[in-house]
Amino acid sequence: MFSLTPYMYVAIASYFLLVLGLCYRKSNRQLHARLMSGAIAADITIVFLLQIKKHVIGTALSSTLNIWQQLHVAASVTAVLLYLPVLILGYRLLRHQAGSRTRSWHIRFGLAAFLFRTLGLIWMFSFIEK
């Protein structure tokens, strides 16, 4: 039997918030922003808590992870790094302080972050112990 950790449950819930946020990106910008911000905050919190509880940076830098776990770490770190420009550009868009170029870059960074987050979620399951 496979066993998910509480962190995995939060990561899955966070991912579904991202998907839901994408669904509302055109019809309700405020709801889109709230859902995406909540999901991003949850993701960053997971990374922070994992570092405190399990020292994940040290583990990631060691050679104890298999290729799928290393891919998970790389994809997840990339997604978290991409969240910064997504949040900054999104905030500017919500405050009507930006134009179409900002929107275009927000979408590009956002889709890239979502792609890496999706890959990170898939590869997260390589940490499940049998």
MODELLER restraints for C-alpha pairs under 7 A, 6 or more apart:
rsr = mdl.restraints
at = mdl.atoms
rsr.add(forms.Gaussian(group=physical.xy_distance, feature=features.Distance(at['CA:1:A'], at['CA:130:A']), mean=6.36, stdev=0.5))
rsr.add(forms.Gaussian(group=physical.xy_distance, feature=features.Distance(at['CA:2:A'], at['CA:128:A']), mean=6.53, stdev=0.5))
rsr.add(forms.Gaussian(group=physical.xy_distance, feature=features.Distance(at['CA:2:A'], at['CA:129:A']), mean=6.54, stdev=0.5))
rsr.add(forms.Gaussian(group=physical.xy_distance, feature=features.Distance(at['CA:2:A'], at['CA:130:A']), mean=5.50, stdev=0.5))
rsr.add(forms.Gaussian(group=physical.xy_distance, feature=features.Distance(at['CA:3:A'], at['CA:128:A']), mean=6.41, stdev=0.5))
rsr.add(forms.Gaussian(group=physical.xy_distance, feature=features.Distance(at['CA:3:A'], at['CA:129:A']), mean=6.91, stdev=0.5))
rsr.add(forms.Gaussian(group=physical.xy_distance, feature=features.Distance(at['CA:4:A'], at['CA:128:A']), mean=6.52, stdev=0.5))
rsr.add(forms.Gaussian(group=physical.xy_distance, feature=features.Distance(at['CA:7:A'], at['CA:46:A']), mean=6.57, stdev=0.5))
rsr.add(forms.Gaussian(group=physical.xy_distance, feature=features.Distance(at['CA:11:A'], at['CA:43:A']), mean=6.63, stdev=0.5))
rsr.add(forms.Gaussian(group=physical.xy_distance, feature=features.Distance(at['CA:14:A'], at['CA:39:A']), mean=4.67, stdev=0.5))
rsr.add(forms.Gaussian(group=physical.xy_distance, feature=features.Distance(at['CA:14:A'], at['CA:42:A']), mean=6.21, stdev=0.5))
rsr.add(forms.Gaussian(group=physical.xy_distance, feature=features.Distance(at['CA:14:A'], at['CA:43:A']), mean=6.75, stdev=0.5))
rsr.add(forms.Gaussian(group=physical.xy_distance, feature=features.Distance(at['CA:15:A'], at['CA:39:A']), mean=6.80, stdev=0.5))
rsr.add(forms.Gaussian(group=physical.xy_distance, feature=features.Distance(at['CA:17:A'], at['CA:35:A']), mean=5.75, stdev=0.5))
rsr.add(forms.Gaussian(group=physical.xy_distance, feature=features.Distance(at['CA:17:A'], at['CA:36:A']), mean=6.67, stdev=0.5))
rsr.add(forms.Gaussian(group=physical.xy_distance, feature=features.Distance(at['CA:17:A'], at['CA:39:A']), mean=5.59, stdev=0.5))
rsr.add(forms.Gaussian(group=physical.xy_distance, feature=features.Distance(at['CA:18:A'], at['CA:35:A']), mean=6.64, stdev=0.5))
rsr.add(forms.Gaussian(group=physical.xy_distance, feature=features.Distance(at['CA:18:A'], at['CA:36:A']), mean=5.45, stdev=0.5))
rsr.add(forms.Gaussian(group=physical.xy_distance, feature=features.Distance(at['CA:18:A'], at['CA:39:A']), mean=5.86, stdev=0.5))
rsr.add(forms.Gaussian(group=physical.xy_distance, feature=features.Distance(at['CA:21:A'], at['CA:32:A']), mean=4.58, stdev=0.5))
rsr.add(forms.Gaussian(group=physical.xy_distance, feature=features.Distance(at['CA:21:A'], at['CA:35:A']), mean=5.06, stdev=0.5))
rsr.add(forms.Gaussian(group=physical.xy_distance, feature=features.Distance(at['CA:21:A'], at['CA:36:A']), mean=5.44, stdev=0.5))
rsr.add(forms.Gaussian(group=physical.xy_distance, feature=features.Distance(at['CA:22:A'], at['CA:32:A']), mean=6.73, stdev=0.5))
rsr.add(forms.Gaussian(group=physical.xy_distance, feature=features.Distance(at['CA:24:A'], at['CA:31:A']), mean=6.75, stdev=0.5))
rsr.add(forms.Gaussian(group=physical.xy_distance, feature=features.Distance(at['CA:24:A'], at['CA:32:A']), mean=5.18, stdev=0.5))
rsr.add(forms.Gaussian(group=physical.xy_distance, feature=features.Distance(at['CA:25:A'], at['CA:32:A']), mean=5.11, stdev=0.5))
rsr.add(forms.Gaussian(group=physical.xy_distance, feature=features.Distance(at['CA:44:A'], at['CA:80:A']), mean=6.84, stdev=0.5))
rsr.add(forms.Gaussian(group=physical.xy_distance, feature=features.Distance(at['CA:50:A'], at['CA:56:A']), mean=6.10, stdev=0.5))
rsr.add(forms.Gaussian(group=physical.xy_distance, feature=features.Distance(at['CA:51:A'], at['CA:57:A']), mean=6.55, stdev=0.5))
rsr.add(forms.Gaussian(group=physical.xy_distance, feature=features.Distance(at['CA:60:A'], at['CA:73:A']), mean=6.97, stdev=0.5))
rsr.add(forms.Gaussian(group=physical.xy_distance, feature=features.Distance(at['CA:68:A'], at['CA:123:A']), mean=5.89, stdev=0.5))
rsr.add(forms.Gaussian(group=physical.xy_distance, feature=features.Distance(at['CA:68:A'], at['CA:126:A']), mean=6.07, stdev=0.5))
rsr.add(forms.Gaussian(group=physical.xy_distance, feature=features.Distance(at['CA:69:A'], at['CA:123:A']), mean=6.48, stdev=0.5))
rsr.add(forms.Gaussian(group=physical.xy_distance, feature=features.Distance(at['CA:69:A'], at['CA:124:A']), mean=6.97, stdev=0.5))
rsr.add(forms.Gaussian(group=physical.xy_distance, feature=features.Distance(at['CA:69:A'], at['CA:126:A']), mean=5.88, stdev=0.5))
rsr.add(forms.Gaussian(group=physical.xy_distance, feature=features.Distance(at['CA:69:A'], at['CA:127:A']), mean=6.62, stdev=0.5))
rsr.add(forms.Gaussian(group=physical.xy_distance, feature=features.Distance(at['CA:71:A'], at['CA:123:A']), mean=6.81, stdev=0.5))
rsr.add(forms.Gaussian(group=physical.xy_distance, feature=features.Distance(at['CA:72:A'], at['CA:120:A']), mean=4.59, stdev=0.5))
rsr.add(forms.Gaussian(group=physical.xy_distance, feature=features.Distance(at['CA:72:A'], at['CA:123:A']), mean=4.85, stdev=0.5))
rsr.add(forms.Gaussian(group=physical.xy_distance, feature=features.Distance(at['CA:72:A'], at['CA:124:A']), mean=5.70, stdev=0.5))
rsr.add(forms.Gaussian(group=physical.xy_distance, feature=features.Distance(at['CA:75:A'], at['CA:116:A']), mean=4.99, stdev=0.5))
rsr.add(forms.Gaussian(group=physical.xy_distance, feature=features.Distance(at['CA:75:A'], at['CA:117:A']), mean=6.57, stdev=0.5))
rsr.add(forms.Gaussian(group=physical.xy_distance, feature=features.Distance(at['CA:75:A'], at['CA:119:A']), mean=6.30, stdev=0.5))
rsr.add(forms.Gaussian(group=physical.xy_distance, feature=features.Distance(at['CA:75:A'], at['CA:120:A']), mean=5.01, stdev=0.5))
rsr.add(forms.Gaussian(group=physical.xy_distance, feature=features.Distance(at['CA:76:A'], at['CA:116:A']), mean=6.49, stdev=0.5))
rsr.add(forms.Gaussian(group=physical.xy_distance, feature=features.Distance(at['CA:76:A'], at['CA:117:A']), mean=5.93, stdev=0.5))
rsr.add(forms.Gaussian(group=physical.xy_distance, feature=features.Distance(at['CA:76:A'], at['CA:120:A']), mean=5.05, stdev=0.5))
rsr.add(forms.Gaussian(group=physical.xy_distance, feature=features.Distance(at['CA:78:A'], at['CA:116:A']), mean=6.60, stdev=0.5))
rsr.add(forms.Gaussian(group=physical.xy_distance, feature=features.Distance(at['CA:79:A'], at['CA:113:A']), mean=4.51, stdev=0.5))
rsr.add(forms.Gaussian(group=physical.xy_distance, feature=features.Distance(at['CA:79:A'], at['CA:116:A']), mean=5.24, stdev=0.5))
rsr.add(forms.Gaussian(group=physical.xy_distance, feature=features.Distance(at['CA:79:A'], at['CA:117:A']), mean=5.46, stdev=0.5))
rsr.add(forms.Gaussian(group=physical.xy_distance, feature=features.Distance(at['CA:82:A'], at['CA:109:A']), mean=6.28, stdev=0.5))
rsr.add(forms.Gaussian(group=physical.xy_distance, feature=features.Distance(at['CA:82:A'], at['CA:113:A']), mean=5.43, stdev=0.5))
rsr.add(forms.Gaussian(group=physical.xy_distance, feature=features.Distance(at['CA:83:A'], at['CA:113:A']), mean=6.52, stdev=0.5))
rsr.add(forms.Gaussian(group=physical.xy_distance, feature=features.Distance(at['CA:85:A'], at['CA:109:A']), mean=6.91, stdev=0.5))
rsr.add(forms.Gaussian(group=physical.xy_distance, feature=features.Distance(at['CA:86:A'], at['CA:106:A']), mean=5.43, stdev=0.5))
rsr.add(forms.Gaussian(group=physical.xy_distance, feature=features.Distance(at['CA:86:A'], at['CA:109:A']), mean=5.83, stdev=0.5))
rsr.add(forms.Gaussian(group=physical.xy_distance, feature=features.Distance(at['CA:86:A'], at['CA:110:A']), mean=5.66, stdev=0.5))
rsr.add(forms.Gaussian(group=physical.xy_distance, feature=features.Distance(at['CA:89:A'], at['CA:102:A']), mean=6.34, stdev=0.5))
rsr.add(forms.Gaussian(group=physical.xy_distance, feature=features.Distance(at['CA:89:A'], at['CA:106:A']), mean=5.54, stdev=0.5))
rsr.add(forms.Gaussian(group=physical.xy_distance, feature=features.Distance(at['CA:90:A'], at['CA:106:A']), mean=6.32, stdev=0.5))
rsr.add(forms.Gaussian(group=physical.xy_distance, feature=features.Distance(at['CA:92:A'], at['CA:98:A']), mean=5.77, stdev=0.5))
rsr.add(forms.Gaussian(group=physical.xy_distance, feature=features.Distance(at['CA:93:A'], at['CA:103:A']), mean=6.89, stdev=0.5))
